[in-house]
Amino acid sequence: MPTTRSATKQPTLEEVKGTETKDKKANESRKRKAPAQTASSNSKKPKTDKKSAQSKQEAKAEPEPEDAKTGEQQTEGVITINRAPVLELWASCVAHFFYPEMSWDTCLSVGGAIATITAVAKGRSIGTMDKPEPGAAEERRQKRKDKAEKDELDEVEVMHFKLTVKDGQALVGNKPKKGNEAALRKKYGDEQYAQAKAAFEEALGDWKDKNDELNGQAFKMYEDFRPSIPSGQKGWGKKGQLNLQNVKDAVSAG
């Protein structure tokens, strides 16, 4: 496994803007004019036409247009999910592509570490998480770096995230991030997890012998295909749609 001996500062992320649209439906029905009433106090209200009432009910239950009846076709290859599991699985697949000799559990640990670091950076940028004191944060980073060098721990670089690996697990701060495929699979669902993993691995196959170039582009690829959500705090923890065709297009385009 290619390794280095120094731990470096983790990168942060820029906030992605999201948009929301709402459809409005015009009301085309018009009220019928009430029949003129006579001056007689004994005049009766007009009887409701049963056939007319029935036709109104049928109109309300009118089937949707043809293009709206294709729910299964519209959702085929589309997964509704949070961004974090998408990044976690994508980063795990990229790690395995760069380090094929590394176990899948360790790759999942690397992917989970990258997703955690990214979530913390995003939370701090939008104000949902407190930012550490600059001096204290730098001091902790230096201590981690010194410890990694002293213990001669391995280091991997995935999408420009440089992570220390100890006993097969990537470290976030001083804590190991355990790879947990069962928990990740549950967030997708068995079938959709397999579909997403296969799509990621197939798309990465086009980058054989281009590790350096891929390392610089892989996070941007994720930004291009990740689910769209509202920007800022409105999108925190929200789900969006992962389109597997968009994955292929984004990774092919670089």
C-alpha positions as CSV (number, residue, x, y, z in Angstrom):
1,M,0.0,0.0,0.0
2,P,1.5,3.4,-0.9
3,T,1.9,5.3,2.4
4,T,3.4,8.4,3.7
5,R,4.4,9.3,7.3
6,S,3.0,12.7,7.9
7,A,-0.6,13.7,8.7
8,T,-1.9,16.9,7.1
9,K,-4.8,19.2,7.6
10,Q,-8.2,18.0,6.5
11,P,-9.9,20.0,3.7
12,T,-13.3,21.7,4.2
13,L,-16.2,22.0,1.8
14,E,-18.1,24.8,0.1
15,E,-21.8,25.0,0.6
16,V,-23.9,23.9,-2.4
17,K,-26.9,25.9,-3.3
18,G,-30.1,24.1,-3.8
19,T,-33.4,25.2,-5.2
20,E,-36.9,24.2,-4.6
21,T,-39.9,24.6,-6.9
22,K,-43.6,24.4,-6.2
23,D,-46.2,23.6,-8.8
24,K,-49.4,25.5,-8.8
25,K,-52.6,24.1,-10.4
26,A,-55.3,26.5,-11.7
27,N,-58.9,25.9,-10.8
28,E,-60.8,25.7,-14.1
29,S,-64.2,24.9,-12.6
30,R,-66.9,27.5,-12.6
31,K,-69.9,27.8,-10.3
32,R,-73.3,27.5,-11.9
33,K,-75.7,30.4,-11.5
34,A,-78.4,29.7,-8.9
35,P,-81.9,29.6,-10.5
36,A,-84.1,32.7,-10.0
37,Q,-86.4,32.4,-7.0
38,T,-90.0,33.4,-7.1
39,A,-91.5,35.8,-4.6
40,S,-93.6,33.0,-3.2
41,S,-92.5,31.9,0.2
42,N,-93.6,28.3,-0.7
43,S,-91.0,28.0,-3.6
44,K,-88.9,24.9,-3.3
45,K,-85.1,24.6,-3.9
46,P,-84.2,22.9,-7.2
47,K,-83.6,19.2,-6.9
48,T,-80.0,18.0,-7.4
49,D,-79.6,16.1,-10.7
50,K,-78.2,12.7,-9.6
51,K,-76.6,12.1,-13.0
52,S,-74.9,15.5,-12.9
53,A,-73.6,14.9,-9.3
54,Q,-72.2,11.5,-10.4
55,S,-70.5,13.0,-13.4
56,K,-68.8,15.5,-11.1
57,Q,-67.5,12.8,-8.8
58,E,-66.2,10.9,-11.8
59,A,-64.5,14.1,-13.1
60,K,-62.7,14.4,-9.7
61,A,-61.5,10.8,-10.0
62,E,-60.3,11.3,-13.5
63,P,-57.1,9.4,-14.2
64,E,-53.8,11.2,-14.4
65,P,-52.3,12.1,-17.8
66,E,-50.2,9.4,-19.5
67,D,-46.9,11.1,-18.6
68,A,-47.8,11.1,-14.9
69,K,-48.7,7.4,-14.8
70,T,-45.1,6.2,-15.3
71,G,-44.0,6.2,-11.7
72,E,-41.9,3.0,-11.9
73,Q,-40.2,4.2,-15.0
74,Q,-39.4,7.6,-13.5
75,T,-37.9,6.1,-10.3
76,E,-35.9,3.4,-12.0
77,G,-32.2,4.1,-11.4
78,V,-33.1,6.9,-8.9
79,I,-32.5,6.5,-5.2
80,T,-34.0,8.9,-2.6
81,I,-31.3,9.3,0.1
82,N,-29.2,11.7,2.2
83,R,-26.0,13.0,0.8
84,A,-23.7,11.6,3.6
85,P,-24.3,7.9,2.6
86,V,-23.7,8.7,-1.0
87,L,-20.3,10.3,-0.2
88,E,-19.5,7.5,2.1
89,L,-20.1,4.8,-0.5
90,W,-18.5,6.8,-3.3
91,A,-15.3,7.6,-1.2
92,S,-15.1,3.9,-0.2
93,C,-15.2,2.8,-3.8
94,V,-12.6,5.4,-4.8
95,A,-10.4,4.2,-1.9
96,H,-10.7,0.6,-3.1
97,F,-9.9,1.7,-6.6
98,F,-6.7,3.5,-5.4
99,Y,-5.7,0.8,-2.9
100,P,-7.0,-2.6,-4.3
101,E,-4.8,-4.4,-1.7
102,M,-6.7,-2.7,1.1
103,S,-9.6,-4.7,2.6
104,W,-13.1,-3.5,1.8
105,D,-13.7,-2.9,5.6
106,T,-10.8,-0.5,5.7
107,C,-12.1,1.2,2.5
108,L,-15.4,1.6,4.2
109,S,-13.6,3.1,7.2
110,V,-11.9,5.6,4.9
111,G,-15.2,6.5,3.2
112,G,-16.9,6.9,6.6
113,A,-14.1,9.1,7.8
114,I,-14.4,11.4,4.8
115,A,-18.2,11.6,5.1
116,T,-17.8,12.5,8.8
117,I,-15.1,15.2,8.2
118,T,-17.3,16.7,5.4
119,A,-20.4,16.8,7.6
120,V,-18.5,18.5,10.4
121,A,-17.1,21.1,8.0
122,K,-20.6,21.7,6.5
123,G,-22.1,22.0,9.9
124,R,-19.6,24.6,11.0
125,S,-20.0,26.5,7.8
126,I,-23.8,26.9,8.2
127,G,-23.7,27.5,11.9
128,T,-25.3,24.2,13.1
129,M,-22.0,23.2,14.8
130,D,-19.6,25.4,16.8
131,K,-16.2,26.2,15.4
132,P,-13.2,25.4,17.5
133,E,-10.8,28.0,18.6
134,P,-8.1,28.4,15.9
135,G,-5.2,28.0,18.2
136,A,-6.6,24.9,19.9
137,A,-7.5,23.3,16.6
138,E,-4.0,23.8,15.2
139,E,-2.5,22.4,18.5
140,R,-4.6,19.2,18.2
141,R,-3.6,18.7,14.5
142,Q,0.1,19.0,15.4
143,K,-0.2,16.5,18.2
144,R,-1.9,14.0,15.9
145,K,0.8,14.6,13.3
146,D,3.6,14.0,15.8
147,K,1.9,10.8,17.1
148,A,1.4,9.4,13.6
149,E,5.0,9.9,12.8
150,K,6.2,8.5,16.2
151,D,4.0,5.4,15.8
152,E,4.9,5.1,12.1
153,L,1.2,4.8,11.1
154,D,0.2,4.4,7.5
155,E,-1.4,7.3,5.6
156,V,-3.7,7.1,2.6
157,E,-4.8,9.9,0.3
158,V,-8.3,9.7,-1.2
159,M,-9.8,12.7,-3.1
160,H,-7.1,14.9,-1.5
161,F,-8.2,13.8,2.0
162,K,-5.1,12.5,3.8
163,L,-6.0,10.1,6.5
164,T,-4.0,8.1,9.1
165,V,-4.8,4.4,9.2
166,K,-4.3,2.4,12.4
167,D,-5.1,-1.3,12.7
168,G,-7.2,-1.2,9.5
169,Q,-9.3,1.8,10.5
170,A,-9.0,5.4,9.4
171,L,-8.7,7.9,12.3
172,V,-10.9,11.0,12.6
173,G,-9.0,13.1,15.2
174,N,-7.7,10.4,17.5
175,K,-10.7,8.1,17.1
176,P,-10.9,5.2,14.7
177,K,-13.8,5.2,12.3
178,K,-15.2,1.7,12.0
179,G,-16.4,0.5,8.6
180,N,-20.0,-0.7,8.9
181,E,-21.4,-2.0,5.7
182,A,-24.6,-3.3,7.3
183,A,-25.5,0.2,8.6
184,L,-24.6,1.8,5.2
185,R,-26.6,-0.8,3.3
186,K,-29.6,-0.2,5.5
187,K,-29.6,3.5,4.5
188,Y,-30.0,2.5,0.8
189,G,-31.9,-0.7,1.0
190,D,-30.3,-4.0,-0.1
191,E,-31.2,-3.7,-3.8
192,Q,-30.4,0.0,-4.2
193,Y,-27.2,-0.3,-2.3
194,A,-26.0,-3.0,-4.7
195,Q,-27.1,-0.8,-7.7
196,A,-25.3,2.2,-6.4
197,K,-22.1,0.3,-5.6
198,A,-22.1,-1.3,-9.0
199,A,-22.6,2.0,-10.7
200,F,-19.7,3.6,-8.8
201,E,-17.4,0.8,-9.6
202,E,-18.3,0.6,-13.2
203,A,-17.8,4.3,-13.7
204,L,-14.4,4.2,-12.0
205,G,-13.3,1.5,-14.3
206,D,-12.8,4.1,-17.1
207,W,-10.0,5.7,-14.9
208,K,-7.6,2.9,-14.9
209,D,-3.9,4.1,-14.7
210,K,-5.1,7.7,-14.1
211,N,-5.0,7.7,-10.3
212,D,-3.4,11.2,-10.0
213,E,-6.0,12.8,-12.3
214,L,-8.9,10.9,-10.6
215,N,-7.7,11.9,-7.2
216,G,-8.0,15.6,-8.2
217,Q,-11.4,15.2,-9.8
218,A,-13.2,12.6,-7.7
219,F,-14.7,15.0,-5.2
220,K,-15.9,17.3,-7.9
221,M,-17.5,14.3,-9.6
222,Y,-19.4,13.7,-6.4
223,E,-20.5,17.3,-6.3
224,D,-21.9,16.9,-9.8
225,F,-24.0,13.8,-9.2
226,R,-24.9,14.1,-5.5
227,P,-28.6,14.6,-4.5
228,S,-29.9,18.1,-4.8
229,I,-31.1,19.7,-1.6
230,P,-31.9,23.2,-0.4
231,S,-28.9,25.3,0.6
232,G,-27.9,26.3,4.1
233,Q,-29.7,25.0,7.2
234,K,-32.9,24.3,5.3
235,G,-31.1,21.4,3.6
236,W,-29.4,20.0,6.7
237,G,-30.3,16.3,6.9
238,K,-32.7,16.4,4.0
239,K,-33.0,13.7,1.4
240,G,-32.7,14.1,-2.4
241,Q,-32.5,12.0,-5.4
242,L,-29.4,10.1,-6.6
243,N,-29.7,9.4,-10.3
244,L,-27.4,6.6,-11.3
245,Q,-27.3,7.8,-14.9
246,N,-26.0,11.1,-13.6
247,V,-23.2,9.2,-11.9
248,K,-22.0,7.7,-15.1
249,D,-22.2,11.0,-16.9
250,A,-20.4,13.0,-14.2
251,V,-17.6,10.4,-13.8
252,S,-17.1,10.0,-17.6
253,A,-16.9,13.8,-18.0
254,G,-14.4,14.1,-15.2
